[in-house]
Structure formats: C-alpha cells, structure tokens
Amino acid sequence: MDTLAFYLFWLGSAVVLYTYIGYGIVVYVLARGKGKPTPIQPLPDADLPEVTLLIAAYNEAPYLETKVHNTLSLDYPADKLIVKFVTDGSSDNSREVLGKFHNIAVYHQPERRGKIHAVNRVMKYVTTPLVIFCDANTDLNDQAIRNIVRHYQSPDVGGVAGEKRIFKKAKDNASGGGEGLYWKYESFLKKKDSELHSVVGAAGELFSVRTALYETPPENMIIEDFYLSMRIVGQGHRFIYEPEAYATEMASASVEEEWKRKVRISSGAFQAMGMLMYLLNPFRYGIVSFQYFSHRVLRWTLAPLSLVLVLASSLYLAWQGLFLYQLAFAAQVFFYAIAFLGYLNRDKEISIKGFFVPYYFSVMNLAVFAGLRRFMKGSQTVLWEKAKRSVVNEP
C-alpha cells in the first residue's frame, strides 16, 4: 500500500505540475529556440481580400445595436466586408433591432436547433475567401480584421485565432477576477503554441478560417469552434494566434453562471476528444500531437484526476509519519482553505484578484468531473443555457 501511495503521489504531482506550469515553460523554451517570428506586414487596401464576418446571436437583443455599431466602425474597407447575423430561434426582438440597419444581412428561422446548425446553414451563403466568426456580446478592436487577414499571406495558414479579453474592473468578484487571470495565462500559452507551430483550438469569441477549409461539424457538436479549428490543423494547416485582434467581453455574472459554461465546455471536450483521437498519433502528426496532448488532453483528463490522487495519497503517507508528505498535505489543505474562503466571498468585489485563483482553479477542475458525468449520461445538447454576464458598475 505504501508503494502504491508513493507512486500515485509522485506521478500525480508530475502530471499536475506539468499540465499547469511545466508545459508553459517547455513551450516557451521551444518557441524561443526557433527564434523571433518574422513580422507579417499589413496589406495595403487594394490587396485586402473580401471577408465575411458571421455573428450567431441567440436572444442577444440587448447587445445587438452596440455590436452592429462596433462592427461597422472597424477599420476595413466597407466594400470588402460582408456582415451576416443569424438569429435562429431567438424569441426576443433581435430581428427588429437588426432590421434598423440596411448594410448587414440577417438570417432567421423560428426553430432553435443550436448555434452550430445556424452557422452551418448560413455558411452556404458565404462566398468570400475568408470568414471570421465572433460572438454578439463582444467588442472587437478597430484593427482586428486587418490584423487577422495579414496572416493569410502564408499559404500554410488555415486559420487565425484572435484573443479573448475579459473587461477589466478595478474590483471584481470571484468569476471576473478568476476568469480574467485564467485568460491571461491561456493567451500566453496560445501565443507560444502559435510561435512553436500552431494554436491547438480556437475560442469562439473571435477566430477566422479559409472558407474553402470550413468543414461542416456534426450538428450535435458541443464545442464546434475547438473541433473545427483542430480539424483544420489535422489537415496539415497552421492556426495562428493574433493577440492584436481581440474580442472583449464581460466576465460571467457569478461563479454559478461560469459553472454552467465550464461544465458545458467540459462535456463537449470529452465529445471532441473522442472524435479527434487520431491527433494523438505522433508518428503522423508530430508536434501537433505533443501540443494537443499537453495543452488540452491532460487538462481535460489526467490533471483533474491527479489532483484527487495527490491529495489522497499524501494524506495516507502523512498518516504514516513521513514529514515530506505531511508538508505536502498541509500545503494542499492551505490551498483548498484559500479556495474555500474564495467560495465564501465569491460575490464580493475586491481589488486583490489573485485571492480568487485557488477557488476558480478548483471550480474549473470540478467542472471537468461534472462535464464527464453529463457526457456519459448524454444529457448535454447543443441547446444550452447562456451564462449571464456581469455589467459595468455605474459611477
């Protein structure tokens, strides 16, 4: 029993440390070893390609007018930017809001069949060589489209992932503080993944693909943005990360709202991993297999399990009177005690956002187990409840 606990502790610790810290160091060193990437110059207006901006919006009426104004103010030639909204299933006044604008196309059908069905339906009408997807509740920076399309000068680039940013508040609750810090680290990993070879999975807030490479995802696909981008990478194309094309959105209104999103994503992750199992063949996919396994698969499988095994094995070994494991167990108890304090104060807005990191980290990993349960029950559908977003406090 002592031997089993010993191996569980050290192997589990290695998995946890590599997944959440080690891979970041490894990919940073490997990317730096390749040298600085050659700067990609922006294209002059005459050479800019036609682009379709496709925005799926389900009951997003409160955001739509702001979204249209933001979209039409982007620094890109108006005659080369086609804007399409799809509002399938919306029961609010989305069509009435969008109907006030005559320089955008609006697609609507009353039946709600999920975002992926709506996007697949409208993609049939996209004729431009490039298509950009973004969410209705985000604002894009002025140069976003220009910074995305410049990467397509390289023929091996099949897609470009923009950066997701969480609106920064001086004081924030557990959801805003934790999510903001999480995405800063995630953005760092995406940047280094891209410099090494390719991003492993785009976020739906903002990403682009060559229209010719768009592969209709199955209509039961839960995280279609991740699946679509990895299918393109699996075909031998690169997905580039462009931090100067960013979509800014508010954090989830509370951890309870963020929990809904995390569980849905986790459930979809198990579905996607099953469909993308072939990418784990390093003899065929090389560096892609390494990046995919290290950045995604471990985070969705062995790392959360290892957290449990390390806690249990260190408790057992500490009970045997071994000082090293007593220290390790005490450190974990302290970490989870801070997480519990974060839980008790989760709805309070404080300026020390790092205080919420242990709590957000714990919630994120617990959501993996909840997502696995939902996936095994087959209860997660493409029709999901949106997480409510926080609002900017009025002065």
Secondary structure, DSSP 8 states (H G I E B T S, - for coil): -HHHHHHHHHHHHHHHHIIIIIHHHHHHHHHHHT----------GGG---EEEEEE-SS-HHHHHHHHHHHHTSSS-GGGEEEEEE-TT--SSHHHHHTT-SSSEEE--SS---HHHHHHHHHTT--SSEEEEEETT-EE-TTHHHHHHGGGGSTTEEEEEEEEEE---SSB-HHHHHHHHHHHHHHHHHHHHHHHT--S---TTEEEEEGGG-----TT-SSHHHHHHHHHHHTT-EEEEEEEEEEEE--BSSHHHHHHHHHHHHHHHHHHHHHTGGGG-HHHHTHHHHHHIIIIIHHHTHHHHHHHHHHHHHHHHHHTT-HHHHHHHHHHHHHHHHHHHHHHTTTS-BS-GGGGHHHHHHHHHHHHHHHHHHHHHT---S------B------
